[in-house]
């Protein structure tokens, strides 16, 4: 996708990944209720069709998450977002894993830290190609930083604390998968909803003991 910041659409494939992750946690009836109250789109068989003409925007994803928090409360809503993000990773792996190289034997045979860094960069690249998030990956000796300029989860929102739990969940699940079952600390340390220029996620390089 191009870098025209006036257009905030993401690809149908990526939109499906987000919705499928949410539906896995909420269930079909609850997901339909959320989409109805969000007034963004109906949930139908065509929504998940590869040739669907449905377009997804950053505003829609933000509105859906906001609606979930209104229905279930902020704490439960953000828990749902975290779990949805973890579920979304597996749909993204199924849809883009071969394209990213994550399913190649050569990738799986690399040392853990190389797998983690390469995987983060691959996911950032495929997300940038399919959305307008503009993700960069930086690192120092202790941590990676996942930096998102156009975050879909907090667009047009104003909050006192970071709210992009969907991204935290997706990163946690990737790290767990790529490390063959180890848990890594992922924390959003800057959020656009709080007035930051970008959403920044800190990922410790060492897993929990």
C-alpha positions as CSV (number, residue, x, y, z in Angstrom):
1,X,0.0,0.0,0.0
2,X,1.2,3.5,-0.6
3,X,2.1,6.1,2.0
4,X,-0.8,8.5,1.3
5,X,-1.8,9.4,4.9
6,X,-5.2,10.7,3.8
7,X,-6.2,7.1,3.0
8,X,-6.4,4.9,6.0
9,X,-7.7,1.6,4.5
10,X,-6.0,-1.7,5.1
11,X,-6.2,-4.7,2.9
12,X,-9.2,-7.1,3.0
13,X,-6.8,-9.8,4.2
14,X,-5.6,-7.9,7.1
15,X,-9.0,-6.7,8.1
16,X,-10.2,-10.3,8.1
17,X,-7.3,-11.3,10.4
18,X,-8.4,-8.6,12.9
19,X,-12.1,-9.7,12.8
20,X,-11.4,-13.4,13.0
21,X,-9.2,-12.9,16.1
22,X,-12.0,-10.9,17.8
23,X,-14.7,-13.4,16.8
24,X,-12.6,-16.3,18.1
25,X,-12.7,-14.7,21.6
26,X,-16.2,-13.2,21.5
27,X,-18.1,-15.8,19.5
28,X,-20.3,-15.2,16.4
29,X,-23.4,-13.7,18.1
30,X,-21.4,-11.4,20.3
31,X,-19.3,-10.3,17.4
32,X,-22.4,-9.5,15.4
33,X,-23.7,-7.4,18.2
34,X,-20.4,-5.5,18.5
35,X,-20.3,-4.7,14.8
36,X,-24.0,-3.7,14.8
37,X,-23.4,-1.3,17.7
38,X,-20.2,0.0,16.1
39,X,-22.1,0.7,12.9
40,X,-19.2,-0.1,10.8
41,X,-20.1,-3.3,8.8
42,X,-22.2,-6.4,8.9
43,X,-20.7,-9.7,9.7
44,X,-21.5,-12.2,6.9
45,X,-19.9,-15.0,4.9
46,X,-18.7,-12.4,2.4
47,X,-16.9,-10.5,5.1
48,X,-14.4,-13.4,5.3
49,X,-14.2,-14.0,1.5
50,X,-10.9,-13.4,-0.2
51,X,-12.8,-11.6,-3.0
52,X,-14.9,-9.5,-0.7
53,X,-15.1,-5.8,-1.6
54,X,-15.3,-4.9,2.1
55,X,-12.8,-2.2,3.0
56,X,-11.4,-1.8,6.5
57,X,-10.1,1.4,7.9
58,X,-8.2,2.5,11.0
59,X,-11.3,4.3,12.2
60,X,-13.3,1.1,12.0
61,X,-10.9,-1.0,14.0
62,X,-10.6,1.8,16.6
63,X,-14.4,2.1,16.8
64,X,-14.9,-1.6,17.2
65,X,-12.4,-1.8,20.1
66,X,-14.1,1.3,21.7
67,X,-17.5,-0.5,21.4
68,X,-16.1,-3.6,23.0
69,X,-14.9,-1.6,26.0
70,X,-18.3,0.2,26.3
71,X,-20.1,-3.1,26.3
72,X,-17.9,-5.2,28.6
73,X,-16.2,-2.4,30.6
74,X,-12.7,-1.0,30.1
75,X,-10.9,-3.8,32.0
76,X,-12.7,-6.7,30.4
77,X,-12.7,-5.0,27.0
78,X,-9.0,-4.6,27.1
79,X,-8.6,-8.2,28.2
80,X,-10.6,-9.2,25.2
81,X,-8.4,-7.1,23.0
82,X,-5.3,-8.8,24.4
83,X,-6.7,-12.3,23.8
84,X,-7.9,-11.2,20.3
85,X,-4.4,-10.1,19.4
86,X,-3.0,-13.4,20.4
87,X,-5.6,-15.2,18.3
88,X,-5.0,-12.9,15.4
89,X,-1.4,-13.9,15.2
90,X,-2.3,-17.4,14.1
91,X,-4.6,-16.1,11.4
92,X,-1.8,-13.9,10.2
93,X,0.6,-16.8,10.2
94,X,-1.8,-18.9,8.2
95,X,-2.4,-16.0,5.7
96,X,1.1,-14.6,5.3
97,X,3.4,-17.1,7.0
98,X,4.9,-18.5,3.8
99,X,5.2,-15.0,2.3
100,X,7.1,-13.8,5.4
101,X,9.3,-16.8,5.5
102,X,8.1,-17.8,9.0
103,X,7.1,-21.3,7.9
104,X,10.5,-22.1,6.3
105,X,12.7,-24.8,8.0
106,X,15.6,-22.4,7.6
107,X,13.9,-19.9,9.8
108,X,12.9,-22.4,12.5
109,X,16.5,-23.7,12.7
110,X,18.0,-20.3,13.5
111,X,19.0,-19.3,17.1
112,X,16.1,-17.9,19.1
113,X,17.3,-14.2,19.1
114,X,17.8,-14.2,15.4
115,X,14.3,-15.8,14.9
116,X,12.7,-13.1,17.2
117,X,14.4,-10.1,15.4
118,X,13.8,-11.5,11.9
119,X,10.2,-12.4,12.7
120,X,9.4,-8.9,14.2
121,X,10.9,-7.3,11.0
122,X,8.9,-9.7,8.8
123,X,5.6,-9.0,10.6
124,X,6.3,-5.2,10.5
125,X,7.0,-5.4,6.7
126,X,3.9,-7.4,5.9
127,X,1.7,-5.1,8.1
128,X,3.1,-2.0,6.4
129,X,2.4,-3.5,3.0
130,X,-1.2,-4.2,3.9
131,X,-2.1,-1.3,6.2
132,X,-1.1,2.3,6.9
133,X,0.4,1.6,10.3
134,X,4.0,2.5,9.3
135,X,5.8,0.2,11.8
136,X,9.5,0.4,12.6
137,X,11.6,-2.1,14.6
138,X,14.5,-0.8,16.7
139,X,16.6,-2.5,19.3
140,X,19.3,-2.0,21.9
141,X,21.2,-4.6,24.0
142,X,18.2,-5.3,26.2
143,X,15.0,-4.8,24.2
144,X,13.3,-4.3,20.9
145,X,11.0,-1.3,20.2
146,X,8.0,-1.8,18.0
147,X,7.0,1.7,16.8
148,X,3.7,2.4,15.1
149,X,3.0,5.8,13.6
150,X,-0.6,5.1,12.5
151,X,-2.1,2.8,15.1
152,X,-5.5,1.3,14.2
153,X,-6.5,0.6,17.9
154,X,-6.3,4.1,19.3
155,X,-7.1,6.3,16.4
156,X,-9.2,9.4,17.4
157,X,-9.2,8.3,21.0
158,X,-8.0,10.1,24.1
159,X,-7.1,8.1,27.2
160,X,-5.0,8.4,30.3
161,X,-3.2,5.1,29.8
162,X,-2.0,3.0,26.8
163,X,-4.9,1.1,25.2
164,X,-3.4,-0.8,22.3
165,X,-3.7,-4.2,23.9
166,X,-4.5,-5.9,20.6
167,X,-0.9,-5.2,19.5
168,X,0.5,-6.4,22.8
169,X,-1.3,-9.7,22.4
170,X,-0.2,-10.3,18.9
171,X,3.4,-9.6,19.8
172,X,3.2,-11.8,22.9
173,X,1.8,-14.7,20.8
174,X,4.4,-14.3,18.1
175,X,7.2,-14.4,20.7
176,X,5.8,-17.4,22.4
177,X,5.5,-19.2,19.0
178,X,8.9,-18.2,17.7
179,X,10.7,-19.2,20.9
180,X,9.0,-22.6,21.1
181,X,7.0,-21.7,24.2
182,X,8.7,-19.0,26.2
183,X,7.0,-15.9,27.5
184,X,8.4,-12.4,26.9
185,X,7.4,-9.1,28.6
186,X,5.7,-6.7,26.1
187,X,4.6,-3.3,27.3
188,X,3.2,-0.3,25.5
189,X,5.3,2.6,26.9
190,X,3.9,5.4,24.6
191,X,0.4,5.7,23.1
192,X,-1.1,8.1,20.5
193,X,-4.2,8.1,22.6
194,X,-2.2,9.8,25.3
195,X,-0.8,12.4,22.9
196,X,2.4,10.6,21.8
197,X,3.6,10.9,18.2
198,X,3.6,7.1,17.9
199,X,2.6,4.0,19.8
200,X,5.8,2.4,21.2
201,X,6.0,-1.2,22.5
202,X,9.0,-2.3,24.6
203,X,9.8,-6.0,24.1
204,X,12.4,-7.5,26.5
205,X,14.9,-9.7,24.8
206,X,15.1,-12.1,27.7
207,X,12.1,-14.4,28.5
208,X,10.5,-14.7,31.9
209,X,12.3,-17.1,34.2
